[in-house]
Amino acid sequence: MTSSRSLLTALGAALLLCTQIAAAQDIRAVSSADAPKAIGPYSQAVAAGKVIYLSGQIPIDPKTGELMKDAPIEAQTRLVLENLKAVLAAENLTMAHIVSTTVYMKDLNDFGKMNEVYASFFSGVTPARATVQVARLPRDVAVEIGAIAVKP
């Protein structure tokens, strides 16, 4: 009886390990022409199994390539979240699939304005979130947001 349990435990552990290895090998870049192209050596997002890691987006208009660094925080936040939506759409996902975000802000005094726009993009279970003020963001924008989404 004990050897049967040991064998089943070992088989279960082996199956779990095989599943983890298979998931680790299912890593690929995700991109969307409807979001700004990466401006460095990174992907717009990376899919690892059912988890999608979305790179931080800054307020760049994907159609014109125009940087909106002088726009109000509300407009910057809206464009950043629209860019995240576009990357998610490449995987047939929506904002409802986001489980976590990280918001980087140049000035936390703008938090209330950013948060009002942010809230309009989510309903139901809202993502876990960290928000931090940073000394500087790429191209001197006011906000950058990264996210993690999970496929059903």
C-alpha positions, 0 to 999 in steps of 0.5 A, a space after each residue: 500500500 505504501 509503495 503504491 502511494 509513493 508511486 502515485 506521488 512520484 507520478 503526480 510530481 513528474 506530471 506536474 514537472 512535465 506540465 511546468 516545462 511544457 508551459 515554460 516552452 510556450 513563450 512567445 512575443 505578442 504584438 499589435 499594429 494598433 499599439 506603439 511599436 517597442 522603442 527598445 529591445 523588448 516586446 509589446 507583450 510576452 505570452 507565457 502559457 496563459 499569462 500575458 505580461 504587457 510591457 509598460 505603455 507610454 502615451 504615444 499615438 500608434 497611428 501618428 507616432 506622436 508623443 503626448 508628453 505635454 497633454 494633461 494627465 487624463 489624456 495621457 492615461 487614456 491613451 496609455 490604457 487604449 494602447 494596452 487594450 490594443 495589445 490585449 486585443 491581439 490575443 483576443 483579450 480585454 481589460 477584464 483579463 488584466 489581473 495586475 497593473 503597475 502605474 508609474 507617475 511623474 507626479 503623484 499629485 495627479 493621482 486623482 485625475 489619473 485614477 478617474 480615467 483608470 477606473 473608467 477602463 475597468 468594471 467588475 473585479 478590478 486588477 491588483 495595482 501598485 502605483 509609484 512616483 518616479 523621478 523620470 519616465 521614458 521620453 519625459 511622459 507623466 505616466 506609464 502603465 504595465 500589466 499582467 493578464 491571464 487567458 481563461 
